[in-house]
Amino acid sequence: MKKLFAKHNNWFFKAGFILTTVMVFIVLLGQVWTPYDPNAMDASVKAQGPTLRHLLGTDFFGRDILSRILEGAGATLQIAFFVVLIGAVLGTVIGALTGYFGGVVDEVLMRICDAITAFPSVLLALIAIAVIGPGRLNVIMVLGCVFIPSFARIVRAEFVRIKRLNYISLARLQGVGDFRIMLKHILPNTLPTLLPAISIGFNNAVLAEASMSFLGVGVSASEVSLGRMLSDSQNYILRGLPWYAVFVGLTIALLILGFSLLAEGLQQRR
């Protein structure tokens, strides 16, 4: 981390790290405290613009928009975290095995990955959700599986490259086992490539969840997420009350911008 900040021209990483840290801190704070109950309705203040009492205004039910954004952003980040966790862990396992051992297993698993990546990831996720139904858990499982091939390809390419280096051959001559070589000598050296991919994965997961919930096939209608709120905010734009859509859209944009800058900074550090 110190080396990343010490690199004078790595402003992408610095800006991305600061923005992402601030956004994540605010979202985590919102999971333990919000100005109001996100679901509490107050007809006396419905459809109000930003005020000192309600900093981001209220919706047509009198619910505080800031409180709902904090809750929705928490749900979106939670989904993104588990999506990337599933994709990165399973993708790393598949990429490591296929890249190191090769053979029939490599051919079969990589062709499956090719088949998955042949379709746009969000479209594939939409089809799967249409079959199994919406819901937070279903969204996590579907998007997690869709994200596996991208991580598998990255890790496989690194394992294929690194296993041919001289120090790996020397380790084999010394009798070091295959799995010890994979875990101790190769996997740590894939991190400079894997970390930017994880950051990009968070970016894509936030965008994918927001897109699916916006279309009504993400989280269930009873749950709050940024995508679901952005979909609901359309009614406010048509009625001349744009602040709901503006603030929700700005939150999504800042989250995506933070992860994008962080990924770019990590890539420049390689």
QUIDACOR-V404539 format. One record per run of one state. SS is the DSSP state (H for helix, E for strand, C for the rest). FROM is the first residue (numbers start at 0). TO is the last residue. If there is no record, write none. Layout:
ss=<SS:SS>
from=<FROM:FROM>
to=<TO:TO>
//
This chain:
ss=<C:H:C:H:C:H:C:E:C:E:H:C:H:C:H:C:H:C:H:C:H:C:H:C:H:C:H:C>
from=<0:1:6:10:30:42:45:57:58:63:64:101:102:117:120:132:135:162:165:173:177:214:225:232:233:238:242:269>
to=<0:5:9:29:41:44:56:57:62:63:100:101:116:119:131:134:161:164:172:176:213:224:231:232:237:241:268:269>
//
